[in-house]
Amino acid sequence: MTRIKAGALVTGLVGALRRVGAPGALADA
């Protein structure tokens, strides 16, 4: 369950970064 939660969190984070399209945020992560 923890793994699924982490996976969903990472997926959501990547999706948000892609939406914003902020290279600075990607470099910060």
C-alpha distance matrix in Angstrom:
0.0 3.8 5.4 5.2 6.2 8.7 9.9 10.7 12.3 14.3 15.3 16.5 18.3 20.0 21.0 22.5 24.4 25.7 26.9 28.7 29.8 30.2 30.8 31.1 27.6 26.4 28.6 27.3 23.5
3.8 0.0 3.8 5.5 5.1 6.2 8.5 9.9 10.5 12.3 14.1 15.3 16.4 18.3 19.8 21.0 22.5 24.2 25.6 27.0 28.0 28.0 28.4 28.4 24.9 23.8 25.7 24.2 20.5
5.4 3.8 0.0 3.8 5.4 5.1 6.1 8.6 9.8 10.5 12.1 14.1 15.2 16.4 18.1 19.8 21.0 22.3 24.1 25.7 26.3 26.5 26.6 27.0 23.7 22.1 24.0 23.0 19.2
5.2 5.5 3.8 0.0 3.8 5.5 5.0 6.1 8.5 9.9 10.4 12.1 14.1 15.3 16.2 18.1 19.9 20.9 22.3 24.3 25.1 25.8 26.3 27.0 23.6 22.1 24.5 23.7 19.9
6.2 5.1 5.4 3.8 0.0 3.8 5.4 5.2 6.1 8.7 9.9 10.5 12.2 14.2 15.2 16.4 18.3 19.9 20.9 22.5 23.8 24.2 25.0 25.3 21.7 20.7 23.2 21.8 18.2
8.7 6.2 5.1 5.5 3.8 0.0 3.8 5.5 5.0 6.1 8.5 9.8 10.4 12.2 14.1 15.2 16.4 18.2 19.8 21.1 21.9 21.9 22.3 22.5 19.0 17.8 19.9 18.6 14.9
9.9 8.5 6.1 5.0 5.4 3.8 0.0 3.8 5.4 5.2 6.1 8.5 9.8 10.5 12.1 14.1 15.3 16.4 18.2 20.0 20.5 21.1 21.4 22.2 18.9 17.2 19.7 19.1 15.3
10.7 9.9 8.6 6.1 5.2 5.5 3.8 0.0 3.8 5.5 5.0 6.0 8.5 9.9 10.3 12.1 14.1 15.2 16.3 18.3 19.4 20.3 21.3 22.1 18.6 17.5 20.4 19.6 16.1
12.3 10.5 9.8 8.5 6.1 5.0 5.4 3.8 0.0 3.8 5.5 5.1 6.1 8.6 9.8 10.5 12.2 14.2 15.2 16.5 17.8 18.1 19.1 19.5 15.8 15.1 17.9 16.6 13.1
14.3 12.3 10.5 9.9 8.7 6.1 5.2 5.5 3.8 0.0 3.8 5.4 5.0 6.1 8.5 9.8 10.5 12.1 14.1 15.3 15.9 16.1 16.5 17.2 13.8 12.3 15.0 14.3 10.7
15.3 14.1 12.1 10.4 9.9 8.5 6.1 5.0 5.5 3.8 0.0 3.8 5.4 5.2 6.1 8.6 9.9 10.5 12.2 14.3 14.8 15.9 16.8 18.1 14.9 13.3 16.6 16.5 13.2
16.5 15.3 14.1 12.1 10.5 9.8 8.5 6.0 5.1 5.4 3.8 0.0 3.8 5.5 5.0 6.1 8.6 9.8 10.4 12.3 13.8 14.8 16.4 17.4 14.0 13.4 16.8 16.2 13.3
18.3 16.4 15.2 14.1 12.2 10.4 9.8 8.5 6.1 5.0 5.4 3.8 0.0 3.8 5.4 5.1 6.2 8.6 9.8 10.7 11.8 12.0 13.4 14.0 10.4 10.0 13.3 12.4 9.6
20.0 18.3 16.4 15.3 14.2 12.2 10.5 9.9 8.6 6.1 5.2 5.5 3.8 0.0 3.8 5.4 5.1 6.1 8.6 9.9 10.0 10.8 11.6 13.1 10.2 8.6 12.2 12.5 9.8
21.0 19.8 18.1 16.2 15.2 14.1 12.1 10.3 9.8 8.5 6.1 5.0 5.4 3.8 0.0 3.8 5.5 5.1 6.2 8.7 9.5 11.4 13.1 15.0 12.2 11.3 15.1 15.4 13.2
22.5 21.0 19.8 18.1 16.4 15.2 14.1 12.1 10.5 9.8 8.6 6.1 5.1 5.4 3.8 0.0 3.8 5.4 5.0 6.2 8.3 9.5 12.0 13.2 10.2 10.5 14.2 13.9 12.2
24.4 22.5 21.0 19.9 18.3 16.4 15.3 14.1 12.2 10.5 9.9 8.6 6.2 5.1 5.5 3.8 0.0 3.8 5.4 5.2 5.7 6.3 8.3 9.7 7.0 7.0 10.7 11.0 9.8
25.7 24.2 22.3 20.9 19.9 18.2 16.4 15.2 14.2 12.1 10.5 9.8 8.6 6.1 5.1 5.4 3.8 0.0 3.8 5.5 4.7 7.3 9.1 11.6 9.9 9.0 12.7 13.9 12.7
26.9 25.6 24.1 22.3 20.9 19.8 18.2 16.3 15.2 14.1 12.2 10.4 9.8 8.6 6.2 5.0 5.4 3.8 0.0 3.8 5.4 8.3 11.2 13.3 11.5 11.8 15.4 16.0 15.2
28.7 27.0 25.7 24.3 22.5 21.1 20.0 18.3 16.5 15.3 14.3 12.3 10.7 9.9 8.7 6.2 5.2 5.5 3.8 0.0 3.8 5.5 9.0 10.5 9.1 10.3 13.5 13.9 13.9
29.8 28.0 26.3 25.1 23.8 21.9 20.5 19.4 17.8 15.9 14.8 13.8 11.8 10.0 9.5 8.3 5.7 4.7 5.4 3.8 0.0 3.8 6.3 8.9 8.5 8.7 11.7 13.1 13.3
30.2 28.0 26.5 25.8 24.2 21.9 21.1 20.3 18.1 16.1 15.9 14.8 12.0 10.8 11.4 9.5 6.3 7.3 8.3 5.5 3.8 0.0 3.8 5.3 5.3 6.6 8.9 10.0 11.0
30.8 28.4 26.6 26.3 25.0 22.3 21.4 21.3 19.1 16.5 16.8 16.4 13.4 11.6 13.1 12.0 8.3 9.1 11.2 9.0 6.3 3.8 0.0 3.8 5.4 5.0 6.2 8.5 10.0
31.1 28.4 27.0 27.0 25.3 22.5 22.2 22.1 19.5 17.2 18.1 17.4 14.0 13.1 15.0 13.2 9.7 11.6 13.3 10.5 8.9 5.3 3.8 0.0 3.8 5.4 5.1 6.1 8.7
27.6 24.9 23.7 23.6 21.7 19.0 18.9 18.6 15.8 13.8 14.9 14.0 10.4 10.2 12.2 10.2 7.0 9.9 11.5 9.1 8.5 5.3 5.4 3.8 0.0 3.8 5.4 4.9 6.2
26.4 23.8 22.1 22.1 20.7 17.8 17.2 17.5 15.1 12.3 13.3 13.4 10.0 8.6 11.3 10.5 7.0 9.0 11.8 10.3 8.7 6.6 5.0 5.4 3.8 0.0 3.8 5.3 5.2
28.6 25.7 24.0 24.5 23.2 19.9 19.7 20.4 17.9 15.0 16.6 16.8 13.3 12.2 15.1 14.2 10.7 12.7 15.4 13.5 11.7 8.9 6.2 5.1 5.4 3.8 0.0 3.8 5.6
27.3 24.2 23.0 23.7 21.8 18.6 19.1 19.6 16.6 14.3 16.5 16.2 12.4 12.5 15.4 13.9 11.0 13.9 16.0 13.9 13.1 10.0 8.5 6.1 4.9 5.3 3.8 0.0 3.8
23.5 20.5 19.2 19.9 18.2 14.9 15.3 16.1 13.1 10.7 13.2 13.3 9.6 9.8 13.2 12.2 9.8 12.7 15.2 13.9 13.3 11.0 10.0 8.7 6.2 5.2 5.6 3.8 0.0
